[in-house]
Amino acid sequence: MKISGCEIFLVALPNRRHHTWASKMTAPIGRHAVVRVDTDEGLSGWGEAPAGISWGGPHGRYCGESPETVRHVIAEHLIEAVKGLDPRDIAVIHSAMDKAVKGNPYAKAALDMASYDIAGKAAGVPAHRLLGGQFRDRIEVAHSLGIMPVEKCVDEAVMAVEEGAKTLKCKTGLDPERDVEVVRKLRERLGGEVKIRVDGNEGYRNVWEAIRVTQRQEEYNILLCEQPLMDNRQLAFVAERIGCPVMADESAWTVHDILELHELKAASCFSCYVTKPGGLHRAKQQADIAAALGMYSDIGGSIESGIGNAANLHLGAASERAILPSVSPVSKPEGASGPSVAGVYYLDDLIAEPFRFEDGCVLVPDGPGLGIEVDTDKLEKYAAP
């Protein structure tokens, strides 16, 4: 079986509400590149790149991608590099992509997902089987609360918890007083059983501000503090002076980043994505090396549609130390049953069937490949220029 070509789509999904964080306050979520990779045997696979131009690593280490750059890089460079290769030869595909293009992990991740989708369909097994097996069949959902007025944030949190969410991820990093107040009010309204994460998205101005804010938030029993500022050495300075674990996200794109974070003692855990390292293949390497160093993770993401979300869920199923509640959306098409707030960021989706949501968890698809069916009419309905 050989890769014969692909088709690339740009889509813009309708948002349930505007979702923001410290480094992304204006652009809407949901504008993504979607790719269908075809083979000479008639099998096709789907991938997604939820690329954001303002999203990258510390000190310009990883530059932002956009749906348009993803489309260009795949169409003009990557697909030509992998044509004629067997999509089941994942490591060979990555070697070819890396020789053709430096960086651009989101573009590479889209082709990697599609290759795993094809390989799983060809073998009749879910993608997580190709990644080493299934440690879990579900991922606990951390419902993400963007930066918004405190009362609105708390009201949404209450609705999410009523629908079954057991963990909340609270975006912070722009206003220290607001960041403490929102955690205090969440704890007051929701009681002691709900877990609360905070995520500064590199927003704090210096280590002292990050330390002061986090220490005050710790009075309300936070689960962890995610990426309060940019520099890894400064992150280590914060980690040494607060009580809860520090999670690295923008600082954790590759296996080399994991080694650096471990050496600096900058983070106890990290947010493991399919897209940041360039696909399922590289992400599983990252997860395994982190586990060997005693680190653990959640399964992060860029608020994908059901295509990319399925890939993240398979990664979570196959990664032994992916034990933290994660921002894994409860992907569902318009009109489908399921929660209306908890884990829901879009009013519609590209997949034909909803993901199951049980006891605060989204279940890993169990069909071959990514285990999803794409509604191709939605690609046209939500086509972006």
C-alpha beads as a LAMMPS data file, in Angstrom:
LAMMPS data file: protein, C-alpha beads

385 atoms
384 bonds

1 atom types
1 bond types

-500.0 500.0 xlo xhi
-500.0 500.0 ylo yhi
-500.0 500.0 zlo zhi

Masses

1 110.0

Atoms # bond

1 1 1 0.000 0.000 0.000
2 1 1 1.341 3.437 -0.957
3 1 1 0.348 7.028 -0.258
4 1 1 -0.937 8.466 -3.523
5 1 1 -2.016 11.999 -2.579
6 1 1 -4.142 14.125 -0.295
7 1 1 -6.764 16.828 -0.121
8 1 1 -6.563 19.701 2.359
9 1 1 -9.531 21.612 3.780
10 1 1 -9.642 24.768 5.903
11 1 1 -12.611 24.911 8.256
12 1 1 -14.018 27.329 10.821
13 1 1 -16.283 25.659 13.388
14 1 1 -18.973 27.665 15.205
15 1 1 -17.878 28.424 18.776
16 1 1 -20.149 27.830 21.766
17 1 1 -18.591 30.958 23.262
18 1 1 -15.396 32.950 22.715
19 1 1 -12.534 30.997 24.319
20 1 1 -9.462 32.934 25.401
21 1 1 -6.167 32.582 27.226
22 1 1 -3.295 34.917 28.074
23 1 1 -1.521 34.545 24.718
24 1 1 -4.723 34.346 22.638
25 1 1 -7.293 36.969 23.552
26 1 1 -8.805 37.925 20.197
27 1 1 -8.643 35.178 17.550
28 1 1 -11.463 32.594 17.686
29 1 1 -10.817 28.907 18.192
30 1 1 -11.894 26.319 15.619
31 1 1 -10.144 27.566 12.465
32 1 1 -8.179 24.462 11.509
33 1 1 -6.646 22.586 8.597
34 1 1 -8.023 19.111 7.899
35 1 1 -6.328 16.619 5.584
36 1 1 -7.507 13.426 3.909
37 1 1 -4.619 11.205 2.835
38 1 1 -5.358 8.695 0.056
39 1 1 -3.655 5.447 -0.935
40 1 1 -3.386 3.353 -4.072
41 1 1 -5.502 0.649 -2.429
42 1 1 -8.513 2.909 -1.856
43 1 1 -8.049 3.402 1.898
44 1 1 -8.025 6.982 3.164
45 1 1 -7.243 8.510 6.542
46 1 1 -8.016 11.788 8.257
47 1 1 -5.803 14.221 10.143
48 1 1 -6.167 17.673 11.647
49 1 1 -3.897 20.628 12.413
50 1 1 -5.504 23.078 14.877
51 1 1 -2.636 25.489 14.243
52 1 1 -2.466 28.914 15.894
53 1 1 -0.113 31.627 14.696
54 1 1 0.462 32.945 18.255
55 1 1 1.210 29.476 19.661
56 1 1 4.837 28.471 20.127
57 1 1 7.627 27.731 22.563
58 1 1 9.819 29.923 24.779
59 1 1 12.172 32.477 23.193
60 1 1 10.944 31.755 19.668
61 1 1 12.075 28.145 19.878
62 1 1 8.986 26.964 17.992
63 1 1 7.309 29.376 15.606
64 1 1 3.562 29.637 15.231
65 1 1 1.779 27.919 12.362
66 1 1 -1.568 28.839 10.835
67 1 1 -4.083 26.831 8.809
68 1 1 -2.733 28.584 5.723
69 1 1 0.892 27.676 6.449
70 1 1 -0.160 24.094 7.140
71 1 1 -1.950 23.921 3.790
72 1 1 1.068 25.333 1.961
73 1 1 3.668 23.141 3.691
74 1 1 1.687 19.947 3.139
75 1 1 0.680 20.715 -0.444
76 1 1 4.060 22.014 -1.625
77 1 1 6.504 19.951 0.412
78 1 1 5.325 17.195 2.762
79 1 1 2.936 15.243 0.566
80 1 1 5.566 15.041 -2.171
81 1 1 8.055 13.733 0.394
82 1 1 5.790 10.870 1.501
83 1 1 4.148 9.895 -1.802
84 1 1 4.917 6.290 -2.598
85 1 1 5.615 5.390 1.029
86 1 1 3.544 2.839 2.904
87 1 1 1.413 4.711 5.493
88 1 1 2.031 1.861 7.929
89 1 1 5.754 2.695 7.975
90 1 1 5.269 5.575 10.403
91 1 1 8.913 6.086 11.379
92 1 1 9.924 6.107 7.711
93 1 1 7.274 8.737 7.001
94 1 1 8.593 10.932 9.813
95 1 1 12.150 10.592 8.547
96 1 1 11.024 11.676 5.078
97 1 1 9.034 14.632 6.436
98 1 1 11.903 15.798 8.642
99 1 1 14.330 15.685 5.721
100 1 1 11.947 17.696 3.551
101 1 1 10.864 20.338 6.096
102 1 1 12.394 21.695 9.286
103 1 1 9.931 22.272 12.103
104 1 1 6.243 22.773 11.216
105 1 1 5.071 20.061 13.644
106 1 1 1.353 20.797 13.263
107 1 1 1.532 20.175 9.514
108 1 1 3.458 16.952 10.106
109 1 1 1.007 15.894 12.812
110 1 1 -1.898 16.068 10.369
111 1 1 -0.197 13.593 8.011
112 1 1 0.904 11.415 10.938
113 1 1 -2.707 11.162 12.230
114 1 1 -3.973 10.280 8.781
115 1 1 -1.286 7.593 8.429
116 1 1 -2.269 6.015 11.748
117 1 1 -5.912 6.181 10.665
118 1 1 -5.076 4.288 7.477
119 1 1 -2.794 1.803 9.244
120 1 1 -5.433 1.027 11.850
121 1 1 -8.121 0.578 9.224
122 1 1 -5.852 -1.723 7.218
123 1 1 -5.170 -3.881 10.299
124 1 1 -8.695 -3.627 11.690
125 1 1 -7.463 -2.242 15.033
126 1 1 -7.705 1.092 16.891
127 1 1 -4.756 3.486 16.678
128 1 1 -3.852 2.949 20.334
129 1 1 -3.053 -0.699 19.526
130 1 1 -0.433 0.530 17.062
131 1 1 1.025 2.759 19.780
132 1 1 1.627 -0.138 22.163
133 1 1 -1.738 -0.956 23.692
134 1 1 -4.518 0.420 25.848
135 1 1 -3.831 1.411 29.465
136 1 1 -7.258 3.066 29.793
137 1 1 -10.453 3.355 27.789
138 1 1 -11.343 6.896 28.877
139 1 1 -9.810 10.250 29.781
140 1 1 -11.187 12.379 32.601
141 1 1 -12.300 15.732 31.224
142 1 1 -10.889 18.974 32.598
143 1 1 -13.393 21.606 31.502
144 1 1 -11.488 24.688 30.337
145 1 1 -12.644 28.098 31.533
146 1 1 -11.235 30.845 29.338
147 1 1 -10.370 34.267 30.683
148 1 1 -13.700 35.974 31.277
149 1 1 -15.439 37.931 34.050
150 1 1 -15.264 36.074 37.352
151 1 1 -19.008 35.598 37.843
152 1 1 -19.471 34.371 34.278
153 1 1 -16.571 31.975 34.795
154 1 1 -18.055 30.619 38.017
155 1 1 -21.529 30.255 36.508
156 1 1 -20.143 28.206 33.608
157 1 1 -18.131 26.081 36.028
158 1 1 -21.290 25.283 37.992
159 1 1 -23.076 24.195 34.792
160 1 1 -20.128 22.017 33.746
161 1 1 -19.991 20.334 37.141
162 1 1 -23.750 19.746 37.110
163 1 1 -23.282 17.947 33.772
164 1 1 -20.585 15.700 35.225
165 1 1 -17.230 17.502 35.018
166 1 1 -15.025 16.769 38.031
167 1 1 -12.066 18.972 37.130
168 1 1 -11.855 22.588 35.988
169 1 1 -8.977 24.232 34.172
170 1 1 -8.980 27.956 34.875
171 1 1 -7.129 30.228 32.454
172 1 1 -5.120 32.953 34.221
173 1 1 -2.022 35.092 33.705
174 1 1 -3.218 38.623 32.915
175 1 1 -4.542 40.019 36.213
176 1 1 -3.086 38.671 39.477
177 1 1 -5.977 39.820 41.655
178 1 1 -8.558 38.364 39.315
179 1 1 -6.595 35.100 39.179
180 1 1 -6.802 34.662 42.950
181 1 1 -10.417 35.807 43.163
182 1 1 -11.651 33.382 40.511
183 1 1 -10.050 30.392 42.250
184 1 1 -11.453 31.514 45.602
185 1 1 -14.974 31.893 44.209
186 1 1 -14.814 28.592 42.321
187 1 1 -13.883 26.826 45.531
188 1 1 -16.609 28.615 47.505
189 1 1 -19.335 27.731 44.970
190 1 1 -18.223 24.188 44.165
191 1 1 -16.907 22.889 47.467
192 1 1 -13.867 20.767 48.120
193 1 1 -14.442 17.777 45.832
194 1 1 -13.986 19.457 42.449
195 1 1 -10.372 19.637 41.273
196 1 1 -9.121 23.031 40.055
197 1 1 -6.139 23.546 37.738
198 1 1 -4.723 26.960 36.825
199 1 1 -2.978 27.804 33.555
200 1 1 -1.133 31.103 33.121
201 1 1 -0.045 30.456 29.510
202 1 1 3.250 32.295 30.138
203 1 1 1.315 35.397 31.120
204 1 1 2.957 36.516 34.370
205 1 1 5.452 39.356 34.198
206 1 1 8.168 37.814 36.367
207 1 1 8.901 34.931 38.724
208 1 1 7.929 36.894 41.823
209 1 1 4.468 37.637 40.467
210 1 1 4.012 33.994 39.447
211 1 1 5.113 32.788 42.891
212 1 1 2.937 35.240 44.834
213 1 1 -0.188 34.493 42.811
214 1 1 0.285 30.729 42.950
215 1 1 0.946 30.705 46.687
216 1 1 -2.300 32.604 47.236
217 1 1 -4.181 30.224 44.923
218 1 1 -2.770 27.268 46.851
219 1 1 -4.841 28.361 49.857
220 1 1 -7.831 27.045 47.872
221 1 1 -6.283 23.660 47.059
222 1 1 -5.277 23.798 43.401
223 1 1 -4.245 20.602 41.623
224 1 1 -1.347 22.093 39.676
225 1 1 0.064 25.289 38.207
226 1 1 0.541 25.188 34.428
227 1 1 3.173 27.261 32.589
228 1 1 2.946 30.508 34.605
229 1 1 5.764 32.121 32.596
230 1 1 8.022 31.445 29.651
231 1 1 11.658 30.785 30.504
232 1 1 12.507 27.274 31.737
233 1 1 15.035 28.454 34.293
234 1 1 12.474 30.862 35.684
235 1 1 9.962 28.014 35.672
236 1 1 12.387 26.023 37.831
237 1 1 12.671 28.993 40.188
238 1 1 8.876 28.984 40.618
239 1 1 8.708 25.196 41.013
240 1 1 11.180 25.357 43.897
241 1 1 9.078 27.910 45.785
242 1 1 5.497 26.681 45.521
243 1 1 3.812 23.620 46.968
244 1 1 1.788 22.275 44.045
245 1 1 3.286 20.655 40.922
246 1 1 4.317 22.808 37.973
247 1 1 3.140 21.588 34.577
248 1 1 5.010 22.532 31.406
249 1 1 3.040 23.123 28.223
250 1 1 4.575 25.767 25.948
251 1 1 7.953 24.537 27.241
252 1 1 7.310 20.880 26.297
253 1 1 7.268 20.315 22.541
254 1 1 9.903 17.620 22.004
255 1 1 11.804 14.862 23.772
256 1 1 14.684 17.320 24.071
257 1 1 12.437 19.712 25.968
258 1 1 11.502 16.925 28.382
259 1 1 15.187 16.252 29.047
260 1 1 15.833 19.952 29.675
261 1 1 12.846 20.332 32.001
262 1 1 13.977 17.303 33.972
263 1 1 17.569 18.528 34.211
264 1 1 16.451 21.951 35.453
265 1 1 13.813 20.473 37.805
266 1 1 11.425 22.927 36.179
267 1 1 8.305 20.743 36.006
268 1 1 6.879 17.597 37.574
269 1 1 4.465 16.992 34.706
270 1 1 3.761 18.197 31.188
271 1 1 0.941 18.569 28.718
272 1 1 1.386 15.906 26.042
273 1 1 -0.164 16.749 22.650
274 1 1 -0.263 14.887 19.376
275 1 1 0.465 18.115 17.509
276 1 1 3.328 19.799 19.390
277 1 1 5.970 17.124 18.691
278 1 1 4.636 16.485 15.179
279 1 1 2.243 13.548 15.521
280 1 1 1.307 10.422 17.449
281 1 1 4.657 8.757 16.743
282 1 1 6.730 11.566 18.262
283 1 1 4.248 12.227 21.069
284 1 1 4.434 8.628 22.247
285 1 1 8.242 8.863 22.279
286 1 1 7.935 12.011 24.378
287 1 1 5.506 10.355 26.796
288 1 1 7.707 7.284 27.219
289 1 1 10.882 9.274 27.878
290 1 1 9.069 11.492 30.377
291 1 1 7.730 8.424 32.181
292 1 1 11.223 6.960 32.381
293 1 1 12.343 10.179 34.083
294 1 1 9.491 10.019 36.599
295 1 1 7.302 12.669 34.972
296 1 1 3.596 12.293 34.239
297 1 1 1.165 14.135 32.001
298 1 1 -2.261 15.061 30.884
299 1 1 -3.331 14.889 27.240
300 1 1 -3.398 18.460 26.006
301 1 1 -4.547 19.947 22.759
302 1 1 -5.618 23.023 20.846
303 1 1 -9.401 22.498 21.158
304 1 1 -9.518 20.146 18.187
305 1 1 -12.553 18.940 16.315
306 1 1 -13.424 15.278 16.712
307 1 1 -10.666 14.287 14.263
308 1 1 -7.740 15.624 16.257
309 1 1 -9.495 14.887 19.532
310 1 1 -9.713 11.213 18.572
311 1 1 -5.954 11.159 17.972
312 1 1 -5.330 12.752 21.381
313 1 1 -7.579 10.194 23.059
314 1 1 -5.707 7.299 21.451
315 1 1 -2.463 8.842 22.682
316 1 1 -3.924 9.058 26.183
317 1 1 -5.073 5.457 26.057
318 1 1 -1.599 4.231 25.081
319 1 1 0.493 6.406 27.442
320 1 1 0.912 4.755 30.823
321 1 1 1.623 7.965 32.756
322 1 1 -1.066 10.133 31.129
323 1 1 -2.940 10.172 34.427
324 1 1 -4.119 13.775 34.784
325 1 1 -7.552 15.156 33.861
326 1 1 -7.240 16.626 30.386
327 1 1 -8.877 19.193 28.137
328 1 1 -10.253 16.521 25.841
329 1 1 -13.418 17.918 24.265
330 1 1 -16.655 15.974 24.308
331 1 1 -16.877 16.170 20.517
332 1 1 -20.386 15.906 19.089
333 1 1 -22.299 17.044 16.027
334 1 1 -25.141 19.500 16.358
335 1 1 -28.267 17.909 17.813
336 1 1 -26.507 14.891 19.310
337 1 1 -27.066 13.846 22.899
338 1 1 -24.526 14.680 25.566
339 1 1 -23.490 17.660 27.652
340 1 1 -24.134 21.176 26.419
341 1 1 -21.334 22.837 28.422
342 1 1 -18.978 20.288 30.027
343 1 1 -16.133 19.699 27.587
344 1 1 -18.092 21.395 24.786
345 1 1 -16.475 24.263 22.858
346 1 1 -18.215 24.054 19.465
347 1 1 -21.863 24.075 18.412
348 1 1 -21.179 21.455 15.749
349 1 1 -18.402 19.106 14.696
350 1 1 -16.961 17.353 11.662
351 1 1 -17.584 13.827 12.974
352 1 1 -20.795 11.961 12.246
353 1 1 -21.255 10.366 15.697
354 1 1 -20.733 11.911 19.146
355 1 1 -18.064 10.778 21.563
356 1 1 -19.450 9.098 24.670
357 1 1 -19.270 10.980 27.971
358 1 1 -19.607 8.977 31.179
359 1 1 -18.884 9.867 34.805
360 1 1 -16.858 12.931 33.898
361 1 1 -14.812 11.106 31.245
362 1 1 -14.764 11.030 27.453
363 1 1 -14.384 7.502 26.096
364 1 1 -11.684 6.565 23.613
365 1 1 -13.128 5.584 20.200
366 1 1 -12.805 1.826 19.708
367 1 1 -13.198 1.505 15.936
368 1 1 -10.329 0.880 13.490
369 1 1 -7.796 3.671 13.031
370 1 1 -8.942 6.855 14.719
371 1 1 -12.372 5.251 15.117
372 1 1 -14.331 8.126 13.608
373 1 1 -16.393 8.851 10.524
374 1 1 -16.035 12.319 9.041
375 1 1 -19.179 14.053 7.798
376 1 1 -17.795 15.397 4.529
377 1 1 -20.781 17.714 4.052
378 1 1 -19.564 19.626 7.124
379 1 1 -16.223 20.266 5.429
380 1 1 -18.128 22.225 2.796
381 1 1 -20.561 23.793 5.266
382 1 1 -17.787 25.176 7.469
383 1 1 -15.241 25.831 4.732
384 1 1 -13.002 28.799 5.549
385 1 1 -11.483 30.994 2.832

Bonds

1 1 1 2
2 1 2 3
3 1 3 4
4 1 4 5
5 1 5 6
6 1 6 7
7 1 7 8
8 1 8 9
9 1 9 10
10 1 10 11
11 1 11 12
12 1 12 13
13 1 13 14
14 1 14 15
15 1 15 16
16 1 16 17
17 1 17 18
18 1 18 19
19 1 19 20
20 1 20 21
21 1 21 22
22 1 22 23
23 1 23 24
24 1 24 25
25 1 25 26
26 1 26 27
27 1 27 28
28 1 28 29
29 1 29 30
30 1 30 31
31 1 31 32
32 1 32 33
33 1 33 34
34 1 34 35
35 1 35 36
36 1 36 37
37 1 37 38
38 1 38 39
39 1 39 40
40 1 40 41
41 1 41 42
42 1 42 43
43 1 43 44
44 1 44 45
45 1 45 46
46 1 46 47
47 1 47 48
48 1 48 49
49 1 49 50
50 1 50 51
51 1 51 52
52 1 52 53
53 1 53 54
54 1 54 55
55 1 55 56
56 1 56 57
57 1 57 58
58 1 58 59
59 1 59 60
60 1 60 61
61 1 61 62
62 1 62 63
63 1 63 64
64 1 64 65
65 1 65 66
66 1 66 67
67 1 67 68
68 1 68 69
69 1 69 70
70 1 70 71
71 1 71 72
72 1 72 73
73 1 73 74
74 1 74 75
75 1 75 76
76 1 76 77
77 1 77 78
78 1 78 79
79 1 79 80
80 1 80 81
81 1 81 82
82 1 82 83
83 1 83 84
84 1 84 85
85 1 85 86
86 1 86 87
87 1 87 88
88 1 88 89
89 1 89 90
90 1 90 91
91 1 91 92
92 1 92 93
93 1 93 94
94 1 94 95
95 1 95 96
96 1 96 97
97 1 97 98
98 1 98 99
99 1 99 100
100 1 100 101
101 1 101 102
102 1 102 103
103 1 103 104
104 1 104 105
105 1 105 106
106 1 106 107
107 1 107 108
108 1 108 109
109 1 109 110
110 1 110 111
111 1 111 112
112 1 112 113
113 1 113 114
114 1 114 115
115 1 115 116
116 1 116 117
117 1 117 118
118 1 118 119
119 1 119 120
120 1 120 121
121 1 121 122
122 1 122 123
123 1 123 124
124 1 124 125
125 1 125 126
126 1 126 127
127 1 127 128
128 1 128 129
129 1 129 130
130 1 130 131
131 1 131 132
132 1 132 133
133 1 133 134
134 1 134 135
135 1 135 136
136 1 136 137
137 1 137 138
138 1 138 139
139 1 139 140
140 1 140 141
141 1 141 142
142 1 142 143
143 1 143 144
144 1 144 145
145 1 145 146
146 1 146 147
147 1 147 148
148 1 148 149
149 1 149 150
150 1 150 151
151 1 151 152
152 1 152 153
153 1 153 154
154 1 154 155
155 1 155 156
156 1 156 157
157 1 157 158
158 1 158 159
159 1 159 160
160 1 160 161
161 1 161 162
162 1 162 163
163 1 163 164
164 1 164 165
165 1 165 166
166 1 166 167
167 1 167 168
168 1 168 169
169 1 169 170
170 1 170 171
171 1 171 172
172 1 172 173
173 1 173 174
174 1 174 175
175 1 175 176
176 1 176 177
177 1 177 178
178 1 178 179
179 1 179 180
180 1 180 181
181 1 181 182
182 1 182 183
183 1 183 184
184 1 184 185
185 1 185 186
186 1 186 187
187 1 187 188
188 1 188 189
189 1 189 190
190 1 190 191
191 1 191 192
192 1 192 193
193 1 193 194
194 1 194 195
195 1 195 196
196 1 196 197
197 1 197 198
198 1 198 199
199 1 199 200
200 1 200 201
201 1 201 202
202 1 202 203
203 1 203 204
204 1 204 205
205 1 205 206
206 1 206 207
207 1 207 208
208 1 208 209
209 1 209 210
210 1 210 211
211 1 211 212
212 1 212 213
213 1 213 214
214 1 214 215
215 1 215 216
216 1 216 217
217 1 217 218
218 1 218 219
219 1 219 220
220 1 220 221
221 1 221 222
222 1 222 223
223 1 223 224
224 1 224 225
225 1 225 226
226 1 226 227
227 1 227 228
228 1 228 229
229 1 229 230
230 1 230 231
231 1 231 232
232 1 232 233
233 1 233 234
234 1 234 235
235 1 235 236
236 1 236 237
237 1 237 238
238 1 238 239
239 1 239 240
240 1 240 241
241 1 241 242
242 1 242 243
243 1 243 244
244 1 244 245
245 1 245 246
246 1 246 247
247 1 247 248
248 1 248 249
249 1 249 250
250 1 250 251
251 1 251 252
252 1 252 253
253 1 253 254
254 1 254 255
255 1 255 256
256 1 256 257
257 1 257 258
258 1 258 259
259 1 259 260
260 1 260 261
261 1 261 262
262 1 262 263
263 1 263 264
264 1 264 265
265 1 265 266
266 1 266 267
267 1 267 268
268 1 268 269
269 1 269 270
270 1 270 271
271 1 271 272
272 1 272 273
273 1 273 274
274 1 274 275
275 1 275 276
276 1 276 277
277 1 277 278
278 1 278 279
279 1 279 280
280 1 280 281
281 1 281 282
282 1 282 283
283 1 283 284
284 1 284 285
285 1 285 286
286 1 286 287
287 1 287 288
288 1 288 289
289 1 289 290
290 1 290 291
291 1 291 292
292 1 292 293
293 1 293 294
294 1 294 295
295 1 295 296
296 1 296 297
297 1 297 298
298 1 298 299
299 1 299 300
300 1 300 301
301 1 301 302
302 1 302 303
303 1 303 304
304 1 304 305
305 1 305 306
306 1 306 307
307 1 307 308
308 1 308 309
309 1 309 310
310 1 310 311
311 1 311 312
312 1 312 313
313 1 313 314
314 1 314 315
315 1 315 316
316 1 316 317
317 1 317 318
318 1 318 319
319 1 319 320
320 1 320 321
321 1 321 322
322 1 322 323
323 1 323 324
324 1 324 325
325 1 325 326
326 1 326 327
327 1 327 328
328 1 328 329
329 1 329 330
330 1 330 331
331 1 331 332
332 1 332 333
333 1 333 334
334 1 334 335
335 1 335 336
336 1 336 337
337 1 337 338
338 1 338 339
339 1 339 340
340 1 340 341
341 1 341 342
342 1 342 343
343 1 343 344
344 1 344 345
345 1 345 346
346 1 346 347
347 1 347 348
348 1 348 349
349 1 349 350
350 1 350 351
351 1 351 352
352 1 352 353
353 1 353 354
354 1 354 355
355 1 355 356
356 1 356 357
357 1 357 358
358 1 358 359
359 1 359 360
360 1 360 361
361 1 361 362
362 1 362 363
363 1 363 364
364 1 364 365
365 1 365 366
366 1 366 367
367 1 367 368
368 1 368 369
369 1 369 370
370 1 370 371
371 1 371 372
372 1 372 373
373 1 373 374
374 1 374 375
375 1 375 376
376 1 376 377
377 1 377 378
378 1 378 379
379 1 379 380
380 1 380 381
381 1 381 382
382 1 382 383
383 1 383 384
384 1 384 385
